[in-house]
């Protein structure tokens, strides 16, 4: 509908409200076969489009708090597994293990819809959702050709996705924004205000959403979101479907706006991280007599010599004894990085300790350091070959 406003009539008979069919023309006219209470309604399509566009823009760029199981240093509470840093924190991973069994849960920190694949393959579980817009998306995914979905998991904005394995080994996890599913959900968001969340269970019948997924080229386009909204209307039915039809036909500016929003929100659309098993001693470290490391304890700083680096930088390293082993913190001010030191082991007079970067600017996230006393200096070393870095650190305190 090209008009800025749409006119229609609601009628009530014996407590039942319905929308009467509209007759084309300049006048507001309806047809009915019975006498009942009725009233005219003017629906401002443009105003609603502006409201929906703003609301969806907020929803697609929303961030969430990490779950209680999430560990910033990547090491799970039991110390049995480690997860590397996820670029942009677009999702929060948690890993639990029981022998060779493992469960990886992923909570989205993005308003887009992602698909997740693992190598080697873990068993994905289809998320359960009671939100209408996400139910449409889950229906499209769950009913799609298995060739499109085999071995992958669906990660929705307000849901947690779980993957399991009974043979936990080092695994690469790849999460990719699915542009078609993101558009299907966005189109549904534009009209789900007219459809109660209680009907989400009926979305398993939304074959039109599956057809969209299987036929789309993946290009971000207003027409995909418009078709997704229309799909919601076909499942909702009744008066709500009539109003959704008005939005679909008359919200041209809305669909164009949503196309732009999805394009912007999709800038970070591909992340890869690793999940690896580790002995608990790798995290908590071996038992170390404090007397052996007493000269190393404290805060040290100095420039790092790394031939392969394109810029000069320094480190600030703090070591302490927790009553059992050595732990600490590390900072690289010029690179805007900081992290934790854990998993200490002694090899002769060398302290070997693992560095995990938790606040990352331009640093490698996982590095093994070797530290030893050299007179009143602390000799610092990591890497090998061209990637080696060394420093002679001075005590700060």
Buried (B, 14 or more C-beta within 10 A) or exposed (E): BEEEEBBBBBBEEEEEEBBBEBEEEEEEEBEEEEEEEBEEEEBEBBEBBBEBBEEBBEBBEEEBEBEEBBBBBBBBEEBBBBBBBBBEBBBBBBBBBEEEEBBBBBBBBBBBBBBBBBEEEBEBBBBEBEBBBBBBBBBBBBBBEEEBBEBBBBBBBBBBBBBBBEEBEEBBBBBBBBBBBBBBBBBBBBBBBBBEBEBBEBBEEBBBBBBBBBEBEEEBBBEBBBBBBBBBBBBBEBBBBBBBBBBBBBBBBBBBBBBEBBEEBBEEBEBBBBBBBBEEBBBBBBEBEEEEBEEBBBBBBBEBEBEEEEEEBBBBBBBBBEEEBBBBBBBBEBBEBBBBBBBBBBEEEBBBBBBBBBEBEBBBBBBEBBBBBEEEBBBBBBBEEEEEBBBBBEBEE
